[in-house]
Structures are given as C-alpha cells and as structure tokens.
C-alpha cells in the first residue's frame, strides 16, 4: 500500500513536489521522518501512479537509504 502525505487542516491538500504528489510505501517510515501538522493517508484511488513522486526520489530525502535502518539515526 502506498501512503500520501496530507496537511492536517480541515481541507488538507496532499503534499507535492514539482507537481507530483509525494507518496511512500511505509507509514511507519513517514511517521519517523516527518513531523508537523501532517496526516498520512492511503493513496486515493483517483491518484494515478504517473502523478506521484516516491519520497525517496525527493531531493531532500535522496541521502536516506530505504528501507530505513533506524539504528543509523542514533
């Protein structure tokens, strides 16, 4: 299952980069890496794969190795 990142507001938008919705395959890893007013929701069925960018390909997360090895962050 893929997870999308949503603003935690009444009409929260899905977070995107370069016009593509940010997604990841592990909710636990999203909860570990991201903080702030966010929700992690299953990708809506209307979201097409070509309109998504996996978090590991975002420039700010390219230095992380996925799947995460939490011991590397201590």
C-alpha positions in Angstrom: 0.0 0.0 0.0 1.2 3.5 -0.8 0.7 6.4 1.6 0.2 10.1 0.7 1.1 13.0 3.0 -1.7 15.4 3.7 -1.8 18.7 5.6 -3.6 18.3 8.9 -6.2 21.0 8.2 -9.9 20.8 7.6 -9.4 20.8 3.8 -5.8 19.4 3.8 -4.0 19.3 0.5 -1.8 16.4 -0.5 1.8 17.5 -0.4 3.6 17.6 -3.7 6.9 18.4 -5.3 7.2 19.5 -8.9 3.5 19.0 -9.5 3.6 15.3 -8.3 2.0 14.0 -5.1 4.6 12.7 -2.6 4.0 9.1 -1.6 5.8 6.4 0.3 5.2 2.7 0.9 5.7 2.7 4.7 3.5 4.7 7.0 6.0 4.0 9.9 8.9 5.5 7.9 6.8 8.6 7.2 6.0 9.0 10.9 9.7 8.6 11.7 11.0 11.1 9.1 8.3 13.8 9.0 7.0 16.0 11.8 4.5 18.8 12.0 0.8 19.2 11.2 0.6 16.2 8.8 -1.6 13.1 8.3 -0.6 10.0 6.4 -3.5 8.6 4.4 -3.8 5.7 2.0 -3.4 7.0 -1.6 -6.8 7.9 -3.0 -7.8 5.5 -5.8 -8.1 8.5 -8.2 -4.4 9.2 -7.8 -2.5 7.9 -10.8 1.0 6.4 -10.5 2.4 8.9 -13.1 1.2 11.8 -10.9 3.2 10.6 -7.9 6.7 11.0 -6.7 8.1 8.5 -4.2 9.6 10.2 -1.2 13.0 8.5 -1.8 13.3 10.5 -5.1 12.6 13.9 -3.5 16.0 15.8 -3.4 15.7 16.4 0.4 15.4 12.7 1.1 17.8 11.3 -1.5 20.6 10.9 1.1 18.4 8.4 3.1 18.7 4.7 2.4 15.3 3.0 2.1 14.1 0.9 3.8 15.3 2.9 6.8 17.7 1.4 9.2 16.7 3.2 12.4 19.9 2.4 14.2 21.7 4.7 11.6 19.8 7.6 13.1 21.1 7.4 16.7 
